[in-house]
Amino acid sequence: MSQSEIDRLYRTYGFIIYGRCIRLLGSRDEARDAMQVVFMKLLQAYDTIQEKEKVVPWIFRTAQNHCFNLLRDRKKFVREIQPDDCVDSRSDGDRIAKRDLIERIMKRFNNDIRDAVYYTYVEEFDQREIQKLTGQSPATIRRNLKRFRDALPVALKRLGLDGV
């Protein structure tokens, strides 16, 4: 792969990778580091991606997986820290508790529903954009969002959070 091809790929996809990583990690420094890793993975895999129009979904999935792995590792580290050791543990603890709660709720749904919910409510994509990323038709996306809304009260009750 030539330097001009690498530059083109970076100009085309670098901001997508960075945006995805910063949304998931919440830190510019961590997002820059993650972007470098994901971009290197893209460079390694680019020639093997048969349908080049599917490179953006590949980037989203790879960045998501990499960032989730970082978050999981961070969570393991956070569990080892005592709340009294932190200067402002209340705000960090609240954020971690909310993230843990969302993770526990979302684990109860399949990938198609999680993708529809994430891209609709977090990324705020419209259904055509979600269709390009996931391959789900707009009707399927609406159906998956409805399944999520219908099942959410039951999931919250099972977690003992029905009064939330």
The 8 nearest C-alpha neighbors of each residue, nearest first, counted from 0:
[[1, 4, 2, 5, 3, 42, 46, 45],
 [2, 0, 4, 3, 5, 6, 7, 8],
 [1, 3, 5, 4, 6, 0, 7, 8],
 [4, 2, 6, 1, 5, 7, 0, 8],
 [5, 3, 7, 1, 6, 2, 8, 0],
 [4, 6, 2, 8, 7, 3, 9, 1],
 [7, 5, 3, 9, 4, 8, 2, 10],
 [8, 6, 4, 10, 9, 5, 11, 3],
 [9, 7, 11, 5, 6, 10, 12, 4],
 [8, 10, 13, 6, 12, 11, 7, 5],
 [11, 9, 7, 8, 13, 12, 6, 14],
 [12, 10, 8, 9, 7, 13, 14, 15],
 [11, 13, 15, 9, 14, 8, 10, 16],
 [14, 12, 9, 16, 15, 10, 17, 11],
 [13, 15, 17, 16, 12, 18, 11, 10],
 [16, 14, 12, 18, 13, 17, 19, 58],
 [15, 17, 19, 13, 14, 18, 34, 20],
 [16, 18, 14, 20, 34, 19, 15, 30],
 [19, 17, 15, 21, 20, 16, 14, 22],
 [18, 20, 16, 22, 17, 21, 15, 23],
 [21, 19, 30, 17, 23, 22, 18, 24],
 [20, 22, 30, 25, 24, 18, 23, 19],
 [23, 21, 19, 20, 25, 24, 18, 26],
 [22, 24, 20, 21, 25, 19, 66, 63],
 [25, 23, 21, 26, 22, 20, 30, 66],
 [24, 26, 21, 22, 23, 27, 30, 20],
 [25, 27, 29, 24, 28, 21, 30, 22],
 [26, 28, 30, 29, 21, 31, 25, 24],
 [29, 27, 31, 30, 26, 32, 33, 21],
 [28, 30, 32, 26, 31, 27, 33, 24],
 [29, 31, 21, 20, 27, 33, 28, 32],
 [32, 30, 34, 28, 33, 29, 27, 35],
 [33, 31, 29, 35, 34, 30, 28, 36],
 [32, 34, 30, 36, 35, 31, 29, 37],
 [35, 33, 31, 37, 17, 32, 36, 16],
 [36, 34, 38, 32, 33, 37, 39, 31],
 [35, 37, 33, 39, 34, 38, 40, 32],
 [36, 38, 40, 34, 39, 35, 62, 33],
 [39, 37, 41, 35, 40, 36, 34, 42],
 [40, 38, 42, 36, 41, 37, 35, 43],
 [39, 41, 37, 43, 38, 42, 44, 36],
 [42, 40, 38, 44, 39, 43, 45, 37],
 [43, 41, 39, 45, 40, 44, 38, 5],
 [42, 44, 40, 41, 45, 39, 46, 47],
 [43, 45, 41, 47, 42, 46, 40, 48],
 [46, 44, 42, 48, 47, 41, 43, 54],
 [45, 47, 48, 44, 43, 49, 42, 0],
 [46, 48, 44, 45, 49, 43, 50, 51],
 [49, 47, 45, 46, 50, 51, 44, 54],
 [48, 50, 47, 51, 46, 53, 45, 52],
 [49, 51, 52, 53, 48, 54, 47, 46],
 [50, 52, 53, 54, 49, 48, 45, 55],
 [53, 51, 50, 54, 55, 56, 49, 131],
 [54, 52, 51, 55, 56, 50, 57, 132],
 [53, 55, 57, 51, 52, 56, 58, 48],
 [56, 54, 58, 57, 53, 59, 52, 132],
 [57, 55, 132, 59, 58, 53, 54, 60],
 [58, 56, 54, 60, 55, 59, 61, 53],
 [59, 57, 55, 61, 56, 60, 62, 54],
 [60, 58, 56, 62, 57, 61, 63, 55],
 [59, 61, 63, 57, 58, 62, 64, 56],
 [60, 62, 58, 64, 63, 59, 57, 65],
 [63, 61, 65, 59, 64, 60, 58, 37],
 [64, 62, 60, 66, 61, 65, 59, 67],
 [63, 65, 67, 61, 62, 66, 60, 68],
 [64, 66, 62, 68, 63, 67, 61, 69],
 [67, 65, 69, 63, 68, 64, 62, 70],
 [68, 66, 70, 64, 69, 65, 63, 71],
 [67, 69, 71, 65, 66, 70, 64, 72],
 [70, 68, 66, 72, 67, 71, 73, 65],
 [71, 69, 73, 67, 72, 68, 74, 66],
 [70, 72, 74, 68, 73, 69, 67, 75],
 [71, 73, 69, 75, 74, 70, 68, 76],
 [74, 72, 70, 76, 71, 75, 69, 77],
 [75, 73, 77, 71, 76, 72, 70, 78],
 [76, 74, 72, 78, 73, 77, 71, 79],
 [75, 77, 73, 74, 79, 78, 72, 80],
 [78, 76, 74, 80, 79, 75, 73, 81],
 [77, 79, 75, 76, 80, 74, 81, 73],
 [78, 80, 77, 76, 81, 75, 74, 82],
 [81, 79, 77, 78, 82, 84, 76, 85],
 [80, 82, 84, 83, 79, 85, 78, 77],
 [83, 81, 84, 88, 85, 80, 92, 89],
 [82, 84, 85, 81, 88, 86, 80, 87],
 [85, 83, 82, 81, 86, 80, 88, 87],
 [86, 84, 88, 83, 87, 82, 81, 80],
 [85, 87, 88, 84, 83, 82, 89, 91],
 [88, 86, 89, 85, 90, 91, 82, 92],
 [87, 89, 85, 91, 92, 82, 90, 86],
 [88, 90, 92, 87, 91, 93, 82, 94],
 [89, 91, 93, 92, 88, 87, 94, 95],
 [92, 90, 94, 88, 93, 89, 95, 87],
 [93, 91, 95, 89, 94, 90, 88, 96],
 [92, 94, 96, 90, 91, 95, 89, 97],
 [95, 93, 91, 97, 92, 96, 98, 90],
 [96, 94, 98, 92, 97, 93, 99, 91],
 [95, 97, 93, 99, 94, 98, 92, 100],
 [98, 96, 100, 94, 99, 95, 93, 101],
 [97, 99, 95, 101, 100, 96, 102, 94],
 [100, 98, 102, 96, 97, 101, 95, 103],
 [99, 101, 97, 103, 102, 98, 96, 104],
 [102, 100, 104, 98, 103, 99, 105, 97],
 [101, 103, 99, 105, 100, 104, 106, 98],
 [104, 102, 100, 106, 101, 105, 99, 107],
 [103, 105, 101, 102, 106, 107, 100, 154],
 [104, 106, 102, 107, 108, 103, 101, 113],
 [107, 105, 103, 108, 104, 102, 109, 113],
 [106, 108, 105, 104, 109, 103, 154, 102],
 [109, 107, 106, 105, 112, 113, 110, 147],
 [108, 110, 112, 111, 113, 107, 106, 105],
 [111, 109, 113, 112, 114, 108, 115, 106],
 [112, 110, 114, 113, 109, 115, 143, 135],
 [111, 113, 143, 115, 114, 110, 109, 116],
 [114, 112, 110, 116, 111, 115, 117, 109],
 [113, 115, 117, 111, 112, 116, 110, 118],
 [116, 114, 112, 118, 113, 117, 140, 119],
 [117, 115, 113, 119, 114, 118, 120, 112],
 [118, 116, 114, 121, 119, 120, 115, 113],
 [117, 119, 122, 115, 124, 116, 121, 120],
 [120, 118, 123, 116, 124, 117, 115, 121],
 [119, 121, 123, 117, 116, 118, 122, 124],
 [122, 120, 117, 123, 118, 119, 116, 124],
 [121, 123, 118, 124, 120, 119, 117, 22],
 [124, 122, 119, 120, 121, 118, 125, 117],
 [125, 123, 119, 122, 118, 128, 129, 126],
 [124, 126, 128, 127, 129, 123, 119, 118],
 [125, 127, 129, 128, 137, 130, 124, 140],
 [128, 126, 130, 129, 125, 131, 137, 124],
 [127, 129, 131, 130, 126, 125, 124, 132],
 [128, 130, 126, 132, 127, 131, 133, 124],
 [129, 131, 134, 135, 127, 133, 128, 132],
 [132, 130, 128, 129, 134, 133, 127, 56],
 [133, 131, 56, 129, 130, 134, 128, 55],
 [134, 132, 130, 135, 131, 129, 56, 114],
 [133, 135, 130, 131, 132, 136, 129, 137],
 [136, 134, 130, 133, 139, 140, 137, 129],
 [135, 137, 139, 138, 130, 140, 134, 126],
 [138, 136, 140, 139, 126, 141, 135, 130],
 [139, 137, 141, 136, 140, 142, 135, 143],
 [140, 138, 142, 136, 141, 137, 135, 143],
 [139, 141, 137, 143, 142, 138, 115, 135],
 [142, 140, 144, 138, 139, 143, 145, 137],
 [141, 143, 139, 145, 140, 144, 138, 146],
 [144, 142, 146, 112, 140, 145, 141, 139],
 [145, 143, 147, 141, 146, 142, 140, 116],
 [144, 146, 148, 142, 147, 143, 149, 141],
 [147, 145, 143, 149, 144, 148, 150, 142],
 [146, 148, 144, 150, 145, 149, 151, 143],
 [147, 149, 145, 151, 146, 150, 144, 152],
 [150, 148, 146, 147, 151, 145, 152, 153],
 [151, 149, 147, 153, 148, 152, 146, 154],
 [150, 152, 154, 148, 153, 149, 147, 155],
 [153, 151, 155, 154, 150, 156, 161, 149],
 [152, 154, 156, 150, 151, 155, 157, 161],
 [155, 153, 151, 157, 156, 152, 150, 158],
 [154, 156, 160, 161, 152, 158, 153, 157],
 [157, 155, 161, 159, 153, 158, 160, 154],
 [158, 156, 154, 159, 155, 153, 160, 161],
 [157, 159, 155, 156, 160, 154, 161, 104],
 [160, 158, 156, 157, 161, 155, 162, 154],
 [159, 161, 155, 156, 162, 158, 163, 157],
 [160, 162, 156, 155, 163, 159, 152, 158],
 [161, 163, 160, 159, 156, 155, 152, 158],
 [162, 160, 161, 155, 159, 156, 152, 158]]
